Amino acid sequence: MEQHFDLVIIGSGSGNSIVDERFADWKVAFVEKGIGPLDSYGGTCLNVGCIPTKMFVHTADTARAPEHGAALGVDLALRGVDWPAVRERVFGRIDPIAQGGERYRASGHDKVTLYRGTARFIGERRLIVATVEGPVTLTADRVVVATGSRPVVPDVPGLDESLGFHTSDSVMRLEALPRRMTVLGSGFVATELAHVFSSLGVEITLIARGDLLLRHEDADVARRFTELAQDQWDVRLNRKLVRADRSPDGTLRLDLEGPRGAESVDTDELLVAVGRRPNSDLVDAAAGGLDLHPDGRIAVDARQATSVPGVWALGDVSSPWQLKHVANREARVVQHNLLHPDALRATDHRHVPHAVFSSPKIAAVGLTEQEAHASGRPYVTATHEYSGIAYGWAMEAAPGFAKVLADPATGEILGAHIIGPEAPTLIQPLVQAMAFGVDARAMATGQYWVHPAMPELIENALLALPLDLT
């Protein structure tokens, strides 16, 4: 069977938002892979990424209230964690949303045809979809590839499906909390989920190949975070996993190589969180004539167009930023460009912020100091501790700080980095200033800052910049 469409969209994450009432006269097909529980409609963010993890993070933050209360003179106690209730609160809300989204697209009332199965290119704008009813060939005038990414599993002896390990796709649906969990990785996913499970009472061992956690952050932030993480978890830096095995009693044995030679870790559950890879190989993008980056991402121009006319790509499958807000922005650009081919828009990637919802929280935008130094661009920097503002005193938030970088001649804000309470919220005015060209001095002195409130952290860091604006 072969069907022709005006538009085929592969992937139901950010790609799902493209088609609205303006496409009512288009013949559209959506393709979403798989029929298993880990292939729910709606993409990574909704089902196994941003939304469920942050719901778990809020629970973890609440579970840590007794620890923070002690510093304030408040006697609190955590009597226990009802893990099934925690898990069901999250997925009892998320699963119906995914199911409802699929039912809406499958209903056909918006003139959209939904295919469930893995789509694979077999030529330019020509696909074969492996559905449960059999293969279906689709051709289209336009194709949008929005297939996202998936967790990387390193090639380590014993680390295969028979071992019984987890990735972020599965670990949040554990039947019961283990006593011990080992996390392999040192990035966003690893540190966020380490925070979640440790706050709920699980003993965490974190294995990192380098000498810092979150090593792509500004070096000052990464060092501070690593120091604080070592107070919470058993952090093994400069370690390499060389073998994994499971003993007859169910214990996982992980053999490591490190600065002191061979060592091992015994654990009950293993979470592998060493990175993600784009799903361009699953759709056989090369067979569709699409150019690829060396890391497997589909190459796109500023307008999200690929090397094949009529084919667009967005999100993790093409973007170096594996962030939902980037995928959503790119989806809006693709939507416009599909509807207005004579007035194409470009995606503005100049000031992409990110956040890490671990403990403590981190947020950043723009250049790190090491990037600014490597580029040779003149810059000045200033740091202000949470302990230096009144609300920081109220929160006993001594370990945190905000750091800003600016051009010494113009005051242009080049980068900002925050580690501490509410960092993902505090970063937003700095993103806004960078996006709209507000310089550091104007931002600091040209408006009122509520006292005593946490944004004074940003005000004081800006005021501390040694700027030459005479």
N, C-alpha and C positions, 0 to 999 in steps of 0.2 A: 504494500500500500504506500502511495506517495501523496503527500499533501503540500500545497503551496500557500504561503502566507505573506502578508505585507510585512509582518514583524514576528520574529521568534526571539523570546527572551529565555536564556538558560540561567536558571538560578532564581530562587524565591526569596532572597534576602532583600538587599536594597534594590535589586532589579524589580521586585514585586511592586514598588511604589511608582514605577514609570507610567503604567497604563492607567489613565483616568477617563473621564467623560469626553475629553478631547480626542480620544482614539476610538470613539464610538463607530466610526465608519471604516475602521481598519479591521482586517482579518488578522487576529493575533493568536499566537501560541505561546504558552509557558511550558517549560520543561523543568522538572525537579527530580533529582535522582533518588532512587531507592524507595523502599517501602518499610524499612526497619525503624525501631524507636529512635535511633540516632540520626535519622534522615527526615525529621519532621519539617513540615512546611514553615517557611519564614526565615531560614538561614541561621548562621552561627550565632549572631548577637541575641536573637530571641530565645533560641533553644539551648545552647551550650556555651554562650559567651557572656557579653556585657550584662544583660539583664539578670539572668539567674545568679551570676557571680556577685553582682552588687547587692542583690537581695540577701545572699549568704553573708556578704561582708557586713551589712547593717546588723544582722543577727550576731556576728562575731564581735562587732564593736559594742553591742549591748551586753554580751557575755563578759566583756572585760571591764564593765562598770565597777565591780567591786575592787579591782586592782587600782583603778583611778580614784575611787572614793576614799581609799585609805589616806592618800596624800592630802585630801581635803578635810579630813577629820570626820568622814562619814563611814559608819560601820555597815558595810553591805556584804552579802554572801550569795554566791552562786550555788543553789541547792542541787542543780542538775540540768542536763540538756536532754530534751525529748527529740532525738534526731529524726524519727519518722515524722513528727509534727513539723519540725523545721523544714524537712525536705518536701513534705506535702504542701506546706504553705507556698513554697516557691513554685513547684511544678503543678500544683492544683490550680494555679492562676495562669501559668504560662502555657501548659498543654492545651487548654481549651482555646486560647488565642490562636495557636498554631493550627489546630483542627478547624477553627472557624474560618481562618484565612484560606485554607485549602478548600473547604466546602464552598466558599464564595467563588473562588476561581473555577472550581469544577462544575458549578451550577450551570454555566453557560449563558446566564442571563445578560452578561455584559459582552456577549459575542466573543468570548475568549475560550480557547480550547486548552485544557490542561493535560499534559502527558506526564505520567509518572515513570521515570526510568532515566538511565544515564545517556545523555546525548553525546555523540562523537562526530566530529567533522569527517566528511569523506570527500570534500571538495569545497570550493569557494561558495559560501552561503548554502551549503548542502550538508545535511546532518542525518544520521541514523540514530534512532532512539530505541533502546532495548527495554520495551515495556513487558509486563507480565503476559500480555496477550500476544506478544510477538514483536519483531522489529518493525518500526515505522520510519519511513524516509520523509524528511521535511526539507523543503526548499523555501527560500525567502528572499524578498528584496532587501531586507535589513535584518541583521542579527545583533543582539546585545549579549555579550558574554559577561555574566555576573556570578560566576561559580565559586568565588571565595577561595578559601584555603583550608588546610587540614593539619593536624598535629604531625610533627616530624618524630619518627621513632629511629634512633641511631642504630647502626649496624653493630650490635654487641652480641657475642655468643650467649645464647640462652634467653635473650630478650625477644621473645616471639609470643604469638597468641597463646601458646600452650602454657606459658609461665603464669598468666593471669595478672597483668599489670593494668594500670589505668592511664588515660589521658584526660584532658579537660572535657572530652566528649562524654565520659562515663563516670568520673569520680564523684560528681555531685549527686548521683543516684545510688550511692552505696546503700546496701541494706542496713548496715549498722556501722557505728563509728568504731574504728580499730583502736587498739591501745597505742600502736606505733605506726607512723607513716614516714616513708622516705620520699623526698621530692628531688628529682633529678632535673636541675635547671636553676637559673639565677635571674630570669627576666620577669616581665610583668605577671604572666600566668603563674609561674612558680611561687613568687613572693606573695601574691594575693591569696592563693589557695593555701599556702603555708599559714598565713595569718588566720584564715577561716578555720582550719582544722585545729590549729594549736589553741585558738581561743575557745574552742568547744571541748578541750581537754585531751587532744591527741598529742602524743610526744612526736615532735617533728625533727627529722634529720634532713638537712638540705645539702646537696652535693653540687658544687660549682666547679667548672673547669678553670676559671680564672681566679685572680686574687681579690676581686670585688664582686658584690652583687649589684645588679642593675648597672652594669659597667658602661652602658651607653648614655647614662645620665651625666650631667655635669659632675666632674670628678669630686668636688666638695660634697655634693649630695650623695653620690655613690659611697664615698668613704663614711659619711655620717650614718647612712642607712645600714651599711655593713656592720658597723660597730654596734648599733642598736639591735640588729638582727641576731648578733652573736650573744646578746643578753637574753634572747627569747628562745632560740632554737640551737640545736647542735649543728653548727654550720661548718662544713668541710670544704675549705677553699683549695684551689689548685689540685683537685682530684679528678681522676678519669675512671669511669666505670669500664671494667674490662671483662666482667662475666656476671651473669645472673643465674640463679638456680633456686628451686623450691624444694625444701626438705619434705620427708614423708609427713611430718606433723603440720605442714602448711606454712612454715616460716620461710620467708624469702631471704636468701643469702646473696648479698651484693659484694663482689670483690672489686676493690679499688686500687689504683696506683696513685701515689702522692709524694710529697717532698720527703717523707720518711720511709718510702718504700711501699710494700704491699700492706693492705689492711682490709677489713671486711666490716659490713654492717648487716645486722639481722633486723628484719622489719616484718610487719604484718601486711602492709600494702605499699605499693610503689606507684607514685605518680610521675609520669614522664612528661616534662614540660620544657623541652629544649628549643622550641621554636615551631614555626608553621611554614608550610610550603604551599605555593599557589596551585590551584587545581587545573592548571592549563593542560597538564598531561592527561587528565581524566577525559577531557573533551577532545584530545588529540588536536590541539590548536595548530600544530605544524602542518597537519594534513589539510587544514582549511586555508593554508597559505599565510597564516599569521606569523609575523616576525616575533621572536622571543628575546628577552634579556638572558644573559648567562645564568641567572638564578631561576629561570623558568617563567618569569612573569611575561605576560603578553605585552608587547611594546605598543604604547599609544602616544599620540601627540597631545598637545595642550587641550584639544577639544574632545579627548577620549576616543578619537578615531584610530583604528588599527591600520595595518599596512594593506588591508583588503577593503576596497570601497564598499560602503554599506554595512560594515561590521564595526561595532563599538565594544569597548570593554571598560569595566569599572570595578572598584573595590579591590579586595586582596589579590584577585587573579592578575591584576595589572599594576597595582599601586605599591610603592615601597612603604607606605604607611598602612599598617594593618589596623585601621581604626574605623569604627562604624561611622563617626561623623564625617570622615573623609569619603567613605563610600556613599553616604547620603548626599553629600554635596556633588559628587561626580554623577550620581543618578539624576539629580535635577538638571545638570548640564546636558547629559545625554537626552533626557526627555525634551528639553528645549531644542536641541539640535535635530532630533527626529522630526519634530513638528515644524521647525523653521530652518530648512536646509540652506536657505539663502541668507541667513543671518546667524551664523554659527557663533557660539560662545565658547570661551576657554575656562577651564577650572583654575581658580586662584589658589595655589598651594604655597603661597609665600609664608604664611604664619599659621602653621598647623600645631595646635596644642595637643598635649596628651597628659594622662594622669595614671598613677598607680595607686590602687585602692588597697594598700597593705597597711602595716602598722610600723612606723608612721606613714601617712599618706604623702604622695609626691605629685607635683604637677610642674609642667615646663612648657615653654614655647621659645622658638628661636635658637640662636647659637649657644652652645656650651662654651665655657671658657677655653677648653682645649681646642675646639673648632675655630674659635676666633683667633687664637694664637697661631694655629697651623695655617690659617688663611693669610696671615700677615696684616690683617686689617687693624688699624688703631682702635683701641677700646679702653674703657675704664670700667671698674666693677666696684660694687659695694654690697655688703651683707648686713642684714639686721636680724637679730635673734628674737624669737617670740618672747623671751624673757625680758626684752627691752620695751615691751608695750604693756599697758595696763591690763588688757584682756588676757594677755599671755600670763600675767601674774595670776589672774583669776583661774586660769585653766591649769596652772602648774605645767606649762608646755615648754619647759626649758630646753629640750634637745632640738627644737625646730628652728628654722631660719628661712628668710627670703633673700635671694641673691639676684641682682640685676646687672646687666651689661649694657653699656651705651657708647655711642660715638663721642669722643671727647670734644670734638669741634661743633657738632650740630645738636647733640643731645638725643639723637635717634636711639630708641630702645632696640638693642640688638638681640637680647635674650633675657629670659627670666626663669628662675628655678626656685621652687618652694618645697620644703620638706617639713611637715607638721600638720596639725589639725586643720581641716577644711581647705587643704591646699588646692583641690580641684575647683573649688568655688573662688578662692582668692586669686587664681591665675587669670580669671576672665577679664577684669578691667585692664590688665596688661596686654592681653590678646587684642582687646578693643583698641587700645592706644596704638599698638603696632599696626593694626589693620587700617586705621584712619589717620596715621601720620602724626599723632600727638607726641611731642618730644617729652623727655623725662622731666625737665624743669616745668614745662607747662602742665603736665599731668600732676606733678606734686604740688604746685603752688596756685594753679588756676581754678581750683575747686575746693569746696569744703570736704573734710573727712570727718565722719562721725566719731566723736570721742565719748566714752572709751569703747571702741569696737575693733574687731580684728583687722579690718583693712588698713589701720594705722601701721601695720607691719609693712605694707607696700609703700605707704607714704614715707616712712622713715628710711627705707632702703633707697628710694629715689632721692630723697634729700641728702643722703650721705654720699651720692656720686660726686667725685671731684671733677665737675664739669667746667670747662672754659667757655662760657657763653657771654663774655663781655663784648 
